[in-house]
Amino acid sequence: MEKKVAVVGAGLVGSLLSVYLARRGYKIDVYERRGDLRTGNLAGGRSINLALSERGWNGLRGIGLEEEIRKISIPMSGRVIHHVNGEIDFQPYGKEGQAIYSVSRLGLNIRLMELADASENISFHFDEGCVRADLEKGLLGFENQKTGLFSEVETDLIFGSDGAFSALRLSMQMTDRYDYSQTYLEHGYKELSIPTTADGNFAMHQNALHIWPRGGFMLIALPNLDKSFTCTLFFPFEGEKSFSKINTPENLLQFFNETFPDVVPLMPTLVEDFFNNPTGSLMTVRCFPWAYKDKVLLIGDAAHAIVPFFGQGMNCGFEDCTVLEELMNQNDKDLGEVFRKFELSRKPNSDAIAQLALDNFIEMRDLVGDKKFLLRKKIEAEINKKYPDQWLSQYSMVTFSNIPYSEALRRGENQRIIMDKVMQIPDIENKWNSEEVMNRIKTEMGN
Ligand SMILES: Cc1cc2nc3c(=O)[nH]c(=O)nc-3n(C[C@H](O)[C@H](O)[C@H](O)COP(=O)(O)OP(=O)(O)OC[C@H]3O[C@@H](n4cnc5c(N)ncnc54)[C@H](O)[C@@H]3O)c2cc1C
């Protein structure tokens, strides 16, 4: 008998997953709490654009969407660092031709939903918020967000792609010996915008991710297709410099003029944006297991929400879909076994990227403006040029490859130990690319 499959949550991961599952012949009902994004319902307070990198492309490649999405995304080949004194530095992310891509969250989600909707195996049910789940019986309870009416469906198989505050996960938490933690950052985020210039152009270099690192907090900006930029201020909730202290247009402008002077003239709606846009919070969710027998599987943020500083949350969720697809290709007769293998292989990797994302916040807000750090990156780029097979930077492993996150974490840690020693070499500033230094690195790498 054909299995009845429910996917709860039609966000980025749930929509992609549905397409993968439908291609296997499953008949899928997708339940989404929001209205249909395609009819003008907004994305719901999350970031307007996202950085898409190799793991995300890989997920899209598998369903034939890569080329189409590349056409509506903007390559960012490096970081532009804006210093307080107005100086600017450019740091490439990888080799010539490598880039991460800025893409509209809404545009990508809509395209994935359109593709899913074109499949006769997929039916969408909007405004249906899952409020209850009986994992053993496969019963899902929904409250319609418009009518308030409650309904129940019985299914054989449930995928919980309902995001960081997953209702499915909450039901799993009620089971015996369930591990769960959620940890908030003391920083929140606020989206601001830089419109096009008067003559309709980008106000800054368009093929870069812009960062204003200020030690303890930062502002970033990603380009949009309409030639505007969406900026995000990552800032503490409380303290001397914090959201709690900025409560009038005057102290907002004073703070921005002192801290981000080059950006103020580019943000004509700064005051409105700051006081009208919500302040989002950021958290890491760790839980285990992700599966309940052969009946329920958590995927994407529902299983592993992370902070956004490596730009990997969605990319990791898309990688979940490709890993699941591979495991199902090997054996889709025993889903209990597939789910077990899936959670065992993905958990160490999602833990690793959760850690890397937290560490990258420190790099972005504190270090990218630091001269020693920049020298370190220059030396690493040189080592990579000389020994490309032995030295791939941690950033490249995470962003431009499909090397498991846990391996990127481990190899990056070894590289850090070597680089700490290299940076201690006297007069390293002047002889960083000398034969002496390169030979020392070669020895440290064990050649
Ligand atoms: C500020 C910010 C910037 C980010 N930048 C990046 C980036 O540059 N690159 C990147 O890779 N990642 C980024 N991320 C992370 C990325 O947004 C998430 O990892 C990604 O959205 C996860 O997709 P998902 O489908 O698992 O969850 P979501 O996108 O949260 O989708 C979950 C869906 O489930 C629905 N839902 C929720 N509860 C229920 C329920 N009870 N019943 C039915 N439906 C429900 C929701 O309405 C939603 O549609 C960023 C995150 C933030 C906050």
The ligand as an ORCA input file, in Angstrom:
! r2SCAN-3c Opt
* xyz 0 1
  C      19.227     36.773     10.103
  C      19.431     35.438      9.462
  C      20.262     35.341      8.366
  C      20.490     34.093      7.762
  N      21.344     34.020      6.704
  C      21.594     32.829      6.140
  C      22.481     32.728      5.026
  O      23.041     33.728      4.571
  N      22.718     31.494      4.487
  C      22.129     30.367      4.987
  O      22.405     29.271      4.474
  N      21.282     30.431      6.038
  C      20.998     31.622      6.615
  N      20.127     31.704      7.657
  C      19.513     30.467      8.178
  C      18.300     30.073      7.356
  O      17.370     31.110      7.367
  C      17.669     28.812      7.946
  O      18.639     27.860      8.220
  C      16.641     28.240      6.969
  O      15.595     29.155      6.774
  C      16.102     26.923      7.508
  O      15.096     26.467      6.654
  P      13.931     25.543      7.233
  O      13.047     25.290      6.081
  O      14.520     24.419      7.991
  O      13.197     26.450      8.307
  P      12.344     27.762      8.040
  O      12.916     28.560      6.946
  O      12.186     28.403      9.372
  O      10.937     27.213      7.558
  C      10.058     26.579      8.438
  C       8.667     26.628      7.851
  O       7.790     25.908      8.697
  C       6.634     26.691      8.961
  N       6.138     26.306     10.282
  C       6.691     26.621     11.479
  N       5.983     26.044     12.461
  C       4.967     25.382     11.878
  C       3.893     24.584     12.371
  N       3.719     24.396     13.685
  N       3.029     24.040     11.494
  C       3.200     24.223     10.143
  N       4.200     24.967      9.621
  C       5.073     25.524     10.478
  C       7.118     28.123      8.877
  O       6.050     29.006      8.608
  C       8.121     28.040      7.744
  O       7.521     28.207      6.497
  C      19.869     32.936      8.285
  C      19.019     33.036      9.381
  C      18.797     34.271      9.969
  C      17.900     34.361     11.158
*
